[in-house]
Amino acid sequence: MADPLLFNPRTYDPAHFDPETRRLLRATVDWFEDRGKRRLIEDYRSRAWLADFLAFAGKEGLFATFLTPASAAGAPEEQASGPSDKRWDTARIAALNEIFGFYGLDYWYAWQVTILGLGPVWQSDNAAARARAAELLAEGEVFAFGLSEKTHGADIYNTDMLLEPDGDGGFLASGAKYYIGNGNAAGLVSVFGRRTDVEGPDGYVFFAADSRHPAYHLVKNVVDSSKYVSEFRLENYPVGPDDVLHTGRAAFDAALNTVNVGKFNLCTASIGICEHAMYEAVTHARNRILYGRPVTAFPHVRRELTDAYVRLVGMKLFSDRAVDYFRSAGPDDRRYLLFNPMTKMKVTTEGEKVIDLMWDVIAAKGFEKDTYFAQAATEIRGLPKLEGTVHVNLALILKFMANHLLNPAEYAPAPTRLDAADDAFLFRQGPARGLGAVRFHDWRAAYDAYAEVPNVARFREQADALCAFVTTAAPDEEQSRDLDLLLAVGQLFALVVHGQLILEQARLTDLDADVLDELFAVLVRDFSAHAVELHGKDSATDAQQTWALSAVRRPVVDEARSARVWERVEALSGAYEMAP
């Protein structure tokens, strides 16, 4: 029997979406299944460019349907004949992320950098550029995001892409960009640079370039992969008024807001990777005989696979609930600005833990060239490092800690958002500042609703202890400059937020209480581990060290509960195997 909590191509039926979304999601699954595991793995090993996949996506109108906002879907007279299926719908984008991750991160990456490349365009008031982007999508083209540079990385305060006025109202752009996905094939590259005749932030410019233009020079692919992560340079590239997307501070904001939109996709890609790897790992372990017994008869194996399973369920619950806050966001509700880096930082690092737990069980099998697991073990490492490192996103999360824990505000409950609506606010987020003023609903309500679940109650003790830490032992002014110490605090706070959205989604989906209790047993152990880490920091004060040890808890043990959850895990054996 298929586990309803995990994606399984054999039983996948996204009935909660509209007919065209269901058709496209199912067609994508079928394309990969028809292609087969042998071809999928061989293309990964040979670093083949994804031309056939992009041809399929173009033929089906996959990217065009999912990545064209309703406002760019056609002229009013064209829309009069009926509603378009084109919209920017985070719920179905998340579903496609999971599918791409399930079959291979290379496919997801071409889609992901297309999303990033479109961000500055859909935020722009340049009607000509928006129309050109919509047309290119309809033609099956991919896009690229020209922000990072070899010297500066993604430091958008500094750029060596220079725009020299040409005397006719336009510019000639010269400079290099580095680590730019799809830079080999993008019909439109959103490029960040600065004017040579304007000092300071007013000189920033985002403009559209074409990778096929003679002044665009492709240098190389900087990684050994089917992903084409390019270095390119422009030499006197002509930039006219129709190419300028943003100028001044708006260009700076467009860069940050684009990353806000794009980095959300990393969580569901990580989920897809873990799901496919879990089917392989459990099937192998269940059928591998050592010392006359299946590997899964050993208690430590059961514990590792059960921990992996409940962590994966937690990843899915958190990400699904975060979609609701993303889609319901607006000028007066910016809670997504916390939950977004959480999906990028917390969910993707959980993905690494899930893979590591399974790899400890299957050991050498995880290296074999005919497994999906071999690429999963490699590719899962990349997601925490894309769109800002774990450290960058943890530091961002910390900006919200005081308001989230101690200063709740009133909000109407965020509904489940699976409706066929356009998430227009994502492209009018406005200035990328004021994070410390963002308010949140009371996190305690989610925990109160599950007070009868033993390990939720145990974890709640730790969350309350963190509030006491913030009010009585918070880092002082000098410690606030010690990022090593602050990041340890950030990990503790992230766990409270992680648990909150897991509980909200558990309530909305009537999650099995055994699974929830087992999951929170893991979170109790995680909180204790991070508390011990804080205790050992060089600059931790006596009061902070005392607090840290007082926050350590032992999960509530229930052997019958753990056995019931193990039965769910063991049932994954043979539940899915990709067609040869």
Residue pairs with C-beta under 8 A, 6 or more apart in sequence:
1 571
1 575
2 8
2 10
2 11
2 575
2 576
3 568
3 571
3 572
3 575
5 313
5 316
5 515
6 275
6 278
6 312
6 316
6 572
7 98
7 99
7 102
7 271
7 272
7 275
8 279
8 575
8 576
9 29
9 32
9 33
9 102
9 576
9 578
10 575
10 576
12 25
12 26
12 29
13 22
13 26
14 21
14 22
14 25
14 26
14 95
15 22
16 418
17 25
17 91
17 92
17 95
17 418
17 420
18 85
18 420
20 65
20 85
21 85
21 89
21 92
21 420
24 60
24 61
24 62
24 65
24 66
25 92
25 95
25 96
25 99
27 60
27 62
28 60
28 62
28 96
28 99
29 99
31 53
31 56
32 40
32 99
32 103
33 578
33 579
34 579
36 578
36 579
36 580
37 370
37 372
37 578
37 579
37 580
38 370
38 580
40 103
40 104
40 372
40 578
41 369
41 370
41 371
41 372
41 375
43 50
43 106
43 226
44 104
44 106
44 226
44 375
45 369
47 224
47 225
47 226
48 226
49 184
49 185
49 226
49 228
50 106
50 107
50 110
50 226
53 107
53 110
54 110
54 140
54 142
54 185
55 140
56 62
57 63
57 111
57 140
58 139
58 140
58 141
59 140
61 138
61 140
62 96
63 111
63 114
63 137
63 140
63 142
64 86
64 134
64 137
64 138
64 140
65 85
65 86
66 88
66 89
66 92
66 93
66 96
67 88
67 93
67 114
67 115
67 118
67 137
68 86
68 87
68 88
68 134
68 137
68 138
69 86
69 87
69 88
69 122
69 422
69 424
69 427
70 84
70 86
70 87
70 88
70 422
70 424
71 422
71 424
72 86
72 122
72 130
72 131
72 133
72 134
73 79
73 84
73 86
73 87
73 134
74 84
74 86
74 134
87 420
87 421
87 422
87 423
88 122
88 422
88 423
88 424
88 426
88 427
89 327
89 420
89 421
89 422
89 423
90 264
90 323
90 326
90 327
90 417
90 423
90 426
91 323
91 327
91 417
91 418
93 115
93 265
94 264
94 265
94 268
94 319
94 320
94 323
95 268
96 111
97 108
97 111
97 112
97 265
97 267
97 268
97 269
97 272
98 268
98 269
98 271
98 272
98 275
99 272
100 107
100 108
100 111
100 269
100 272
101 108
101 268
101 269
101 270
101 271
101 272
101 273
101 276
102 272
102 273
102 275
102 276
103 272
103 276
104 375
104 379
105 227
105 269
105 273
105 375
105 379
105 382
105 383
106 225
106 226
106 227
108 265
108 269
108 272
109 181
109 227
110 142
110 181
110 182
110 227
112 181
112 262
112 265
112 266
112 269
113 142
113 143
113 144
113 145
113 180
113 181
113 182
114 142
114 143
114 144
114 182
114 186
115 143
115 261
115 262
115 265
116 143
116 144
116 145
116 181
116 190
116 258
116 259
116 261
116 262
117 142
117 143
117 144
117 145
117 182
117 186
117 188
117 189
117 190
118 133
118 137
118 143
118 190
119 145
119 190
119 254
119 257
119 258
119 259
119 261
119 262
119 427
120 145
120 190
120 206
120 245
120 246
120 251
120 254
120 255
120 258
121 129
121 130
121 133
121 143
121 188
121 190
121 208
121 245
122 130
122 133
122 427
123 245
123 246
123 254
123 257
123 258
123 427
123 428
123 429
124 130
124 206
124 245
124 246
124 254
126 242
126 244
126 245
128 242
129 208
129 242
129 243
129 244
129 245
132 188
132 208
132 242
133 143
133 188
133 208
136 143
136 187
136 188
139 187
141 185
141 186
141 187
141 188
142 182
142 185
142 186
142 187
143 182
143 186
143 187
143 188
143 189
143 190
144 180
144 181
144 182
144 183
144 186
144 188
144 189
144 190
144 211
144 230
145 180
145 181
145 189
145 190
145 258
145 262
146 161
146 177
146 180
146 183
146 189
146 190
146 191
146 192
146 209
146 232
147 154
147 156
147 177
147 180
147 192
147 255
148 154
148 177
148 178
148 179
148 180
149 159
149 160
149 161
149 175
149 176
149 177
149 178
150 176
150 178
150 179
150 231
151 160
152 158
152 159
152 160
154 388
156 192
156 252
156 255
156 256
159 175
159 192
159 193
159 194
159 204
160 175
160 176
161 173
161 174
161 175
161 176
161 177
161 191
161 192
161 193
161 194
161 234
162 173
162 174
162 175
162 193
162 194
162 195
162 196
163 171
163 172
163 173
163 193
163 194
163 195
163 196
163 205
163 207
163 239
164 171
164 172
164 173
164 174
164 196
164 197
165 171
165 195
165 196
165 197
166 172
166 238
169 240
169 241
170 238
170 239
170 240
170 241
170 243
171 195
171 205
171 207
171 238
171 239
172 236
172 237
172 238
172 239
173 191
173 193
173 207
173 209
173 234
173 236
173 237
173 238
173 239
174 233
174 234
174 235
174 236
174 237
175 193
175 233
175 234
176 219
176 231
176 232
176 233
176 234
177 183
177 191
177 230
177 231
177 232
177 233
178 222
178 231
179 222
179 229
179 230
179 231
180 189
180 229
180 230
180 231
180 232
181 227
181 228
181 229
181 230
182 228
182 230
183 189
183 211
183 218
183 228
183 229
183 230
183 231
183 232
184 211
184 218
184 221
184 228
184 230
185 211
185 228
186 210
186 211
187 210
187 211
187 212
188 208
188 209
188 210
189 208
189 209
189 210
189 211
189 216
189 232
190 206
190 207
190 208
190 245
190 258
191 206
191 207
191 208
191 209
191 234
192 204
192 205
192 206
192 251
192 255
193 204
193 205
193 206
193 207
194 203
194 204
194 205
195 203
195 205
196 203
197 203
201 248
201 249
201 252
202 247
202 248
202 249
203 248
204 246
204 247
204 248
204 249
204 251
204 252
205 239
205 244
205 246
205 247
205 251
206 244
206 245
206 246
206 247
206 251
206 254
206 255
207 239
207 243
207 244
207 245
208 243
208 245
209 216
209 234
209 237
209 239
209 243
210 216
211 218
211 232
213 237
215 234
215 235
215 236
215 237
215 238
216 232
216 234
216 237
217 232
217 233
217 234
217 235
218 230
218 231
218 232
219 230
219 231
219 232
219 233
220 230
220 231
221 228
221 229
221 230
222 229
222 230
222 231
223 229
245 251
245 254
246 253
246 254
249 431
252 432
253 429
253 430
253 431
253 432
256 432
257 426
257 427
257 429
257 432
259 387
259 388
260 337
260 340
260 426
260 429
260 432
261 426
261 427
262 387
263 340
263 341
263 343
263 344
263 386
263 387
263 388
263 393
264 322
264 326
264 340
264 343
264 344
266 343
266 344
266 347
266 348
266 383
266 384
266 386
266 387
267 315
267 318
267 319
267 322
267 343
267 344
267 347
267 348
268 319
269 383
270 315
270 347
270 348
270 350
270 351
270 380
270 383
271 312
271 315
271 316
271 319
271 347
271 351
273 351
273 355
273 376
273 379
273 380
274 308
274 312
274 315
274 351
274 354
274 355
274 376
274 380
275 312
276 372
276 376
276 578
277 354
277 355
277 358
277 372
277 373
277 376
277 377
278 308
278 309
278 312
278 354
278 358
278 572
279 572
279 575
279 576
279 577
280 362
280 371
280 372
280 373
281 305
281 308
281 358
281 359
281 361
281 362
281 366
281 373
282 296
282 305
282 358
282 569
282 570
282 572
282 573
283 572
283 573
283 574
283 575
283 577
284 362
284 365
285 294
285 295
285 296
285 301
285 305
285 361
285 362
285 573
286 294
286 295
286 296
286 570
286 573
286 574
287 294
287 573
288 294
288 295
288 365
289 295
295 301
295 361
296 302
296 305
296 570
296 573
301 361
302 566
302 569
304 357
304 358
304 360
304 361
305 357
305 358
305 361
305 566
305 569
306 518
306 562
306 565
306 566
306 569
307 357
307 522
308 353
308 354
308 357
308 358
309 565
309 568
309 569
309 572
310 515
310 518
310 519
310 522
310 565
311 350
311 353
311 354
311 357
311 519
311 522
312 350
312 354
313 511
313 515
313 519
314 350
314 498
314 502
314 519
314 522
314 523
315 347
315 350
315 351
315 354
317 501
317 502
317 505
317 506
317 509
317 511
318 342
318 343
318 346
318 347
318 498
318 501
318 502
318 505
319 343
319 347
320 505
320 509
321 501
321 502
321 504
321 505
321 508
322 336
322 339
322 340
322 342
322 343
322 501
323 417
324 414
324 415
324 416
324 417
325 333
325 335
325 336
325 339
325 414
326 336
326 339
326 340
326 423
326 426
327 417
327 421
327 423
328 414
328 415
328 417
329 335
329 336
329 425
329 426
330 425
331 425
331 430
333 411
334 438
335 411
335 438
335 440
335 441
337 400
337 435
337 438
338 397
338 400
338 404
338 438
338 440
338 497
339 497
339 501
341 388
341 393
341 396
341 397
342 397
342 494
342 497
342 498
342 501
344 384
344 387
344 388
344 393
345 384
345 390
345 393
345 394
345 397
345 494
346 494
346 497
346 498
348 383
348 384
348 390
349 384
349 390
351 380
351 383
351 384
352 380
352 381
352 384
355 376
355 377
355 380
358 366
358 373
359 366
359 373
359 377
362 373
365 371
365 373
366 373
366 374
366 377
367 374
368 374
372 578
384 390
388 396
391 483
391 487
394 487
394 490
394 491
394 494
395 483
395 486
395 487
395 490
396 435
397 490
397 493
397 494
397 497
398 486
398 489
398 490
398 493
399 435
399 436
400 435
400 436
400 438
400 440
401 470
401 489
401 490
401 493
402 470
403 436
403 437
403 438
403 439
403 440
404 440
404 443
404 493
404 497
405 443
405 466
405 467
405 470
405 493
405 496
406 467
406 470
406 471
407 439
408 439
408 440
408 441
408 442
408 443
409 439
409 440
409 441
410 441
411 440
411 441
416 508
443 463
443 496
443 497
443 500
446 499
446 500
446 501
446 503
446 504
446 507
447 456
447 459
447 460
447 463
447 499
447 500
447 503
449 503
449 507
450 456
450 503
450 506
450 507
450 516
451 457
451 460
453 513
453 516
453 517
453 520
454 517
454 556
454 558
455 517
455 518
455 519
455 520
455 521
455 523
455 524
455 555
455 556
456 499
456 503
456 516
456 517
456 520
458 520
458 524
458 553
458 555
458 556
459 499
459 520
459 523
459 524
459 527
459 553
461 553
462 495
462 524
462 527
462 528
462 531
462 551
462 553
463 496
463 499
465 547
465 550
465 551
466 492
466 493
466 496
466 551
468 547
469 489
469 492
469 544
469 547
469 551
472 543
472 547
473 541
473 543
473 544
473 547
475 482
475 485
475 486
475 489
475 544
479 485
479 486
479 539
479 541
480 486
482 537
482 539
484 537
484 538
484 539
485 534
485 537
485 539
485 540
488 530
488 533
488 534
488 537
489 534
491 530
491 533
492 527
492 530
492 531
492 534
495 523
495 526
495 527
495 530
498 523
499 520
499 523
502 516
502 519
503 516
505 511
506 516
514 561
514 564
514 565
515 565
515 568
517 556
517 558
517 561
518 561
518 562
518 565
520 555
521 555
521 556
521 557
522 555
524 553
524 554
524 555
525 555
527 551
527 553
528 551
528 552
528 553
528 554
531 548
531 549
531 551
531 552
532 548
532 549
532 552
534 540
534 544
534 548
535 544
535 545
535 548
535 549
540 548
